[in-house]
């Protein structure tokens, strides 16, 4: 998969956000080029409960299938196919709602695949979550799109519809040449964690106020401290 040719379909456009164009490390779409209302097959790759890696607090995570960004070294390349996995069903939706009722669960996270190209599943689900829980449960979402791309004239309206139901968006392709293991909840330095309501109100991306990246790799610190301790014992 790493040898696949990636294309910049919007070559010449400016102000598309950090990491765009992606210099052959991902596909870069034109506004409205990919329409989830047509592309989604309503397929789910996975659903995980009570985890802490997909956003703040204890969360449940829904992994949707299908992604045309095709980022080089993508962690979830096995679910680029919109037909991967199994069909989203009313039974699964009921389970998701029941799982969210747990008092220790802060919210739900939408990942993929590309959530903003699976709006036929996620818009109705997000609406139901808001109807049943209000803002007592938060909604996080990962996307390969940048905020600037999502705000372009000509983008499909279902993406904005989903955004208006989301609290926090992690935006941007995963770019191998910007990989950084110290980043909070994201893999490469072009990606951002955005406060969606504040960004919509401001008309520009607003960074999530609780952002807290590590400054040094923890194993590195541990090794240095251990070596210092061994040196002290030897002396």
Number of C-alpha atoms within 10 A of each C-alpha: 10 11 6 12 12 19 17 18 14 16 12 7 11 10 10 18 18 17 19 25 22 20 14 15 26 27 23 27 18 16 17 16 13 16 18 22 18 11 17 23 22 23 22 25 24 15 15 13 15 18 14 13 12 19 25 18 14 17 25 23 26 20 22 34 30 31 26 19 22 24 26 22 14 21 10 17 16 14 23 21 17 22 17 18 18 14 15 15 12 9 8 13 14 11 10 20 16 10 17 22 14 11 9 11 20 19 25 28 23 25 23 26 30 26 28 33 28 30 24 19 22 19 21 12 17 21 16 14 22 17 10 14 15 11 13 13 18 21 24 25 26 27 23 25 21 22 24 18 21 21 17 14 10 12 17 20 13 18 21 15 14 21 21 14 21 22 18 24 24 25 23 26 28 27 24 17 12 13 15 14 15 17 17 17 19 22 20 21 19 19 26 25 24 22 20 24 17 16 16 16 10 10 11 13 20 18 17 18 9 9 13 11 12 11 8 10 10 11 9 10 11 11 11 12 12 12 12 12 11 11 10 9 8 7 5
